[in-house]
């Protein structure tokens, strides 16, 4: 994975059934979650875009999801079509504790691979990962066969998974990769922010 031109891609689509479609605008540490994500992405990427229907701060391009409700893989495909790049740092809009150092490491760790995906608690974190443009044919193939899960194309590309031991240098993985899908999780995130910010 060559990090010549890097696009940061914030995924802000989804129906938001458990919280709300605009959950990225919820405040953690007094700052909208999406803006916290952008603060981590912007120093690492050459360009940053938001895919979905969220509000975009000045200087950030908003790309309308071509297939709203079709899932995150379709949103990633939309972003790749809208912003040509060598590598995409993809982050969901509901991850308030992602750091620039972690995102830089995803780029470095991708040398010789098409995709780099962290693993936390035994589960892949495909919505905080790095994908080379070389993944695009496999993504298109997955979508054409009706698959919407991001992991559906992993078997078709050179994939590196990052274990928690490697991720721990960037903070407690349970905190760094925490995402907000419910009001209870929002409350937990707000408490975390008081302790860590």
C-alpha positions in Angstrom: 0.0 0.0 0.0 1.7 3.2 -1.2 0.7 6.3 0.8 1.5 8.8 -2.0 -1.8 10.5 -1.9 -4.0 9.9 1.1 -7.7 10.7 1.4 -9.4 10.7 4.8 -12.9 9.4 4.5 -15.4 9.9 7.3 -18.5 7.7 6.9 -21.6 9.6 8.1 -24.4 7.7 6.5 -26.6 5.0 8.0 -30.1 5.1 9.4 -29.1 5.8 12.9 -31.8 3.5 14.3 -30.3 3.2 17.7 -29.4 6.9 18.3 -30.1 9.2 15.4 -28.8 9.7 11.8 -26.9 12.9 13.0 -25.1 11.1 15.8 -21.9 12.6 14.6 -23.1 15.9 15.8 -23.6 14.8 19.3 -21.1 16.4 21.7 -18.2 14.6 23.4 -15.9 16.8 25.4 -17.9 19.7 24.1 -17.0 19.0 20.5 -19.2 17.2 17.9 -17.9 13.6 17.4 -17.5 14.1 13.7 -15.3 17.1 14.3 -13.2 15.1 16.7 -12.7 12.5 13.9 -11.8 15.2 11.4 -9.2 16.6 13.9 -7.5 13.2 13.9 -7.7 12.7 10.1 -6.9 16.1 8.7 -3.2 16.2 9.8 -2.6 12.8 8.2 -4.5 13.1 4.9 -3.9 15.2 1.9 -7.7 15.7 1.5 -10.6 14.8 3.8 -14.1 14.1 2.8 -17.4 13.2 4.5 -19.5 10.6 2.8 -23.2 10.7 3.8 -25.7 13.4 4.9 -23.9 15.0 7.8 -23.0 18.6 8.1 -19.5 19.4 6.8 -17.3 22.0 8.5 -15.8 24.7 6.2 -13.0 23.3 4.0 -14.3 19.7 4.2 -16.0 18.3 1.1 -19.4 16.5 1.6 -20.0 13.6 -0.8 -23.6 12.4 -1.0 -23.9 8.7 -0.6 -24.9 7.3 -4.0 -26.8 4.4 -2.3 -28.2 5.7 1.0 -29.0 2.8 3.4 -27.0 0.3 1.3 -24.3 -0.1 4.0 -20.8 1.1 4.7 -19.2 -0.8 1.8 -21.3 1.1 -0.7 -20.4 4.4 1.1 -16.7 3.5 0.8 -17.2 2.9 -2.9 -18.9 6.2 -3.3 -16.0 8.0 -1.6 -13.4 6.2 -3.7 -15.2 7.3 -6.9 -15.5 10.9 -5.7 -11.9 11.3 -4.5 -9.2 9.5 -6.4 -6.2 8.6 -4.2 -3.6 5.9 -3.5 -4.8 5.2 0.0 -8.0 5.9 1.9 -8.1 6.2 5.7 -11.7 5.3 6.5 -13.2 6.2 9.9 -16.8 6.1 11.0 -18.2 9.4 12.3 -19.0 7.9 15.7 -15.5 7.2 17.0 -14.5 10.2 19.2 -11.2 8.9 20.4 -9.3 8.0 17.2 -5.9 9.6 17.1 -3.6 10.9 14.3 -0.8 8.7 15.5 -2.9 5.6 15.1 -4.0 6.6 11.6 -0.4 7.3 10.6 0.5 3.8 11.8 -2.2 2.3 9.6 -0.4 3.9 6.6 3.0 2.7 7.7 1.7 -0.8 8.5 0.2 -1.1 5.0 3.5 -1.4 3.1 3.1 -4.5 0.9 -0.6 -4.8 1.6 -3.9 -3.6 0.0 -5.7 -3.1 3.3 -4.9 -2.7 7.0 -7.6 -3.5 9.6 -7.2 -3.3 13.4 -8.6 -6.2 15.5 -9.9 -5.3 19.0 -11.6 -7.7 21.3 -11.3 -10.4 18.7 -13.4 -8.3 16.2 -12.3 -6.5 13.1 -12.6 -2.7 13.0 -13.2 -2.2 9.3 -14.5 1.3 9.9 -11.2 2.5 11.2 -8.9 1.1 8.6 -6.7 1.9 5.6 -7.7 0.7 2.1 -5.6 1.1 -1.0 -7.2 2.0 -4.3 -6.1 -1.5 -5.3 -9.1 -2.8 -3.3 -11.6 -1.1 -5.7 -12.1 -4.1 -8.1 -12.8 -6.4 -5.1 -15.2 -3.9 -3.6 -17.1 -3.5 -6.9 -17.3 -7.3 -7.2 -18.7 -7.6 -3.7 -21.3 -4.9 -4.3 -22.3 -6.4 -7.6 -23.0 -9.7 -5.8 -25.2 -8.0 -3.2 -22.8 -7.9 -0.3 -22.9 -4.9 2.0 -20.4 -5.8 4.8 -17.0 -4.2 4.4 -15.3 -7.5 5.3 -17.0 -9.2 2.3 -14.0 -8.3 0.0 -11.2 -9.1 2.4 -10.5 -12.6 1.0 -9.8 -11.0 -2.4 -7.0 -8.6 -1.3 -3.7 -8.6 0.5 -4.9 -7.9 4.0 -2.9 -7.2 7.2 -4.7 -7.3 10.5 -3.2 -5.4 13.5 -3.4 -7.1 16.8 -4.2 -5.3 20.1 -0.6 -5.7 21.2 0.5 -3.5 18.3 -2.4 -1.1 18.8 -1.8 -0.6 22.5 1.0 1.9 21.9 -1.7 4.4 20.8 -3.8 4.1 24.0 -6.2 1.5 25.4 -7.8 -0.1 22.3 -11.1 -0.3 24.1 -11.1 3.5 24.4 -9.4 4.5 21.1 -11.9 2.3 19.1 -14.9 3.1 21.2 -17.9 4.0 19.0 -21.2 5.7 19.9 -24.4 4.0 18.8 -26.7 4.5 21.7 -27.5 7.1 24.3 -25.8 5.0 26.9 -22.6 4.8 24.8 -22.8 8.6 24.3 -22.9 9.0 28.1 -19.9 6.6 28.5 -18.0 8.6 25.8 -18.7 11.9 27.6 -17.4 10.4 30.8 -14.3 9.1 29.0 -13.6 12.5 27.5 -13.6 14.1 31.0 -11.0 11.6 32.1 -8.8 11.6 28.9 -9.1 15.0 27.2 
